[in-house]
Amino acid sequence: MRSFEYASPETEAEALELLAEHGGNTAVLAGGTDLMNLLKRDVVQPARVVDIKNISSLRGIKLHDNGLLIGASTTLDELNESALAADYRSLTDVIEGIRSIQITANGTLAGDLCQLPHCWYYRNGHGLLAMQNGESLVATGDNRYHAILGNSGPAKFVSSSRFAPPMIAWDAKVRVVRRQWSVVSGQLPNATGNGQRTTDLHEEWLPLEYFFITPKTNSQGVTVLKPGQLITHLWLPAAQETRSATYEVLQLEGLDQPQVSAAACVGIEGGIVRTAKIVLGHVAPTPWIAHEASRWLVGQKLTADTAETAGQIALAKATPLSQNDYKVQQAQTAVKRALLKATNQLGEVL
Ligand SMILES: Cc1cc2nc3c(=O)[nH]c(=O)nc-3n(C[C@H](O)[C@H](O)[C@H](O)COP(=O)(O)OP(=O)(O)OC[C@H]3O[C@@H](n4cnc5c(N)ncnc54)[C@H](O)[C@@H]3O)c2cc1C
């Protein structure tokens, strides 16, 4: 492993100062369960690692602004044990599926959202797009776990986040902060800027569905986060009557990445679906909102048949690669089962 500086700030402002130095060639360390692997494999080479675990404002779960505010460094165990989070079943479904006490004790919510793709070409140093001599290694190689949607461009990995699909289905928002320079009025900046400028903390609340991007070059990331930026909180609207569930297809009994997942939030009145949002995971370079299937479901009674049709609509435009058409059927079934699980009907069809 290469050497790097280690810093452990206690405030968001200090963290931003530390992240901005070295030309932004720095990395945020939360639980470290993903970042440490990337450092060991030399996939990322930051000059400084900024450990955010001692920033108390990034921890905890509380009611806020007619919803739930979750600190970015909240661990998966803390989320699971929170009575306030109990109404968000699609999130606790994910925690149940992780099956590793090490990951749930140390892994954090923001760390999950920002984890880099588990694509084996990427993890073995071929870059996010895995191109060699102008050819996609994924298209011509072993692509059994790769994208079946959104894969017409050079990116063919799948988004690894397990919490992004349920959180997007909940219309979650993410708070991103960065440093903002401002010139002190009446003073001209000198060459170094010392004494003439102050830094403010600039915050932005972004719908989580706009947080993820599909890179077109290896230098682009998988999220809108720029060097030096930090996620501080996630916000979820009040659960009210919305029912939710996540269904993940896991190959192993132990720790495993899902092959596909589907998360659903549905609002039902008088036996009829009034609102629906279905989001697929591990099928595309970003979490994949099944817009057409979600729209189709509104106005229907949620039954095994309509849930199945929603799954078919969600995958109607799938473009599997040479070795992963099995994922289309899996994803259709995941949508059906997430919808039935959300409405406590899954036991009737299994
Ligand atoms: C052996 C092993 C197996 C794993 N298996 C699985 C698995 O089966 N399924 C699965 O989903 N995950 C798996 N993971 C991945 C990982 O453990 C989880 O995704 C975890 O939630 C990541 O959280 P973390 O806090 O440890 O992230 P870290 O490793 O600390 O960070 C992950 C990424 O997020 C960035 N980051 C973290 N916090 C912030 C923030 N607040 N603002 C900006 N950027 C931030 C980091 O810079 C880094 O790029 C595994 C990890 C290990 C070590």
Ligand as a Chemical Component Dictionary entry (heavy atoms), coordinates in Angstrom:
data_LIG
# 
_chem_comp.id                   LIG 
_chem_comp.type                 NON-POLYMER 
_chem_comp.pdbx_formal_charge   0 
_chem_comp.three_letter_code    LIG 
# 
loop_
_chem_comp_atom.comp_id 
_chem_comp_atom.atom_id 
_chem_comp_atom.alt_atom_id 
_chem_comp_atom.type_symbol 
_chem_comp_atom.charge 
_chem_comp_atom.model_Cartn_x 
_chem_comp_atom.model_Cartn_y 
_chem_comp_atom.model_Cartn_z 
_chem_comp_atom.pdbx_ordinal 
LIG C1  C1  C 0 -15.051 -7.883 2.921  1  
LIG C2  C2  C 0 -16.064 -6.860 2.440  2  
LIG C3  C3  C 0 -17.183 -7.278 1.839  3  
LIG C4  C4  C 0 -18.140 -6.356 1.422  4  
LIG N1  N1  N 0 -19.254 -6.855 0.918  5  
LIG C5  C5  C 0 -20.239 -6.044 0.593  6  
LIG C6  C6  C 0 -21.443 -6.596 0.153  7  
LIG O1  O1  O 0 -21.612 -7.797 0.061  8  
LIG N2  N2  N 0 -22.421 -5.779 -0.197 9  
LIG C7  C7  C 0 -22.262 -4.435 -0.110 10 
LIG O2  O2  O 0 -23.185 -3.717 -0.447 11 
LIG N3  N3  N 0 -21.138 -3.876 0.307  12 
LIG C8  C8  C 0 -20.137 -4.656 0.660  13 
LIG N4  N4  N 0 -18.985 -4.120 1.084  14 
LIG C9  C9  C 0 -18.823 -2.680 0.928  15 
LIG C10 C10 C 0 -18.981 -1.747 2.143  16 
LIG O3  O3  O 0 -18.676 -2.428 3.279  17 
LIG C11 C11 C 0 -20.332 -1.107 2.377  18 
LIG O4  O4  O 0 -20.798 -0.559 1.209  19 
LIG C12 C12 C 0 -20.283 -0.015 3.478  20 
LIG O5  O5  O 0 -21.583 0.506  3.724  21 
LIG C13 C13 C 0 -19.375 1.120  3.112  22 
LIG O6  O6  O 0 -19.381 2.055  4.188  23 
LIG P1  P1  P 0 -18.049 2.596  4.846  24 
LIG O7  O7  O 0 -18.500 3.611  5.817  25 
LIG O8  O8  O 0 -17.206 1.489  5.360  26 
LIG O9  O9  O 0 -17.368 3.284  3.582  27 
LIG P2  P2  P 0 -15.857 3.697  3.330  28 
LIG O10 O10 O 0 -15.091 2.493  2.898  29 
LIG O11 O11 O 0 -15.309 4.485  4.443  30 
LIG O12 O12 O 0 -16.101 4.651  2.092  31 
LIG C14 C14 C 0 -16.625 4.165  0.875  32 
LIG C15 C15 C 0 -16.548 5.297  -0.149 33 
LIG O13 O13 O 0 -17.424 6.351  0.229  34 
LIG C16 C16 C 0 -16.715 7.585  0.383  35 
LIG N5  N5  N 0 -17.375 8.257  1.500  36 
LIG C17 C17 C 0 -17.697 7.726  2.697  37 
LIG N6  N6  N 0 -18.370 8.609  3.435  38 
LIG C18 C18 C 0 -18.458 9.741  2.703  39 
LIG C19 C19 C 0 -19.036 11.028 2.938  40 
LIG N7  N7  N 0 -19.676 11.315 4.076  41 
LIG N8  N8  N 0 -18.949 11.958 1.968  42 
LIG C20 C20 C 0 -18.311 11.687 0.808  43 
LIG N9  N9  N 0 -17.760 10.478 0.524  44 
LIG C21 C21 C 0 -17.827 9.523  1.463  45 
LIG C22 C22 C 0 -15.277 7.155  0.642  46 
LIG O14 O14 O 0 -14.360 8.161  0.274  47 
LIG C23 C23 C 0 -15.173 5.922  -0.239 48 
LIG O15 O15 O 0 -14.940 6.258  -1.577 49 
LIG C24 C24 C 0 -17.969 -4.981 1.549  50 
LIG C25 C25 C 0 -16.783 -4.556 2.139  51 
LIG C26 C26 C 0 -15.846 -5.473 2.583  52 
LIG C27 C27 C 0 -14.607 -5.010 3.259  53 
# 
loop_
_chem_comp_bond.comp_id 
_chem_comp_bond.atom_id_1 
_chem_comp_bond.atom_id_2 
_chem_comp_bond.value_order 
_chem_comp_bond.pdbx_ordinal 
LIG C1  C2  SING 1  
LIG C2  C3  SING 2  
LIG C2  C26 DOUB 3  
LIG C3  C4  DOUB 4  
LIG C4  N1  SING 5  
LIG C4  C24 SING 6  
LIG N1  C5  DOUB 7  
LIG C5  C6  SING 8  
LIG C5  C8  SING 9  
LIG C6  O1  DOUB 10 
LIG C6  N2  SING 11 
LIG N2  C7  SING 12 
LIG C7  O2  DOUB 13 
LIG C7  N3  SING 14 
LIG N3  C8  DOUB 15 
LIG C8  N4  SING 16 
LIG N4  C9  SING 17 
LIG N4  C24 SING 18 
LIG C9  C10 SING 19 
LIG C10 O3  SING 20 
LIG C10 C11 SING 21 
LIG C11 O4  SING 22 
LIG C11 C12 SING 23 
LIG C12 O5  SING 24 
LIG C12 C13 SING 25 
LIG C13 O6  SING 26 
LIG O6  P1  SING 27 
LIG P1  O7  DOUB 28 
LIG P1  O8  SING 29 
LIG P1  O9  SING 30 
LIG O9  P2  SING 31 
LIG P2  O10 DOUB 32 
LIG P2  O11 SING 33 
LIG P2  O12 SING 34 
LIG O12 C14 SING 35 
LIG C14 C15 SING 36 
LIG C15 O13 SING 37 
LIG C15 C23 SING 38 
LIG O13 C16 SING 39 
LIG C16 N5  SING 40 
LIG C16 C22 SING 41 
LIG N5  C17 SING 42 
LIG N5  C21 SING 43 
LIG C17 N6  DOUB 44 
LIG N6  C18 SING 45 
LIG C18 C19 SING 46 
LIG C18 C21 DOUB 47 
LIG C19 N7  SING 48 
LIG C19 N8  DOUB 49 
LIG N8  C20 SING 50 
LIG C20 N9  DOUB 51 
LIG N9  C21 SING 52 
LIG C22 O14 SING 53 
LIG C22 C23 SING 54 
LIG C23 O15 SING 55 
LIG C24 C25 DOUB 56 
LIG C25 C26 SING 57 
LIG C26 C27 SING 58 
# 
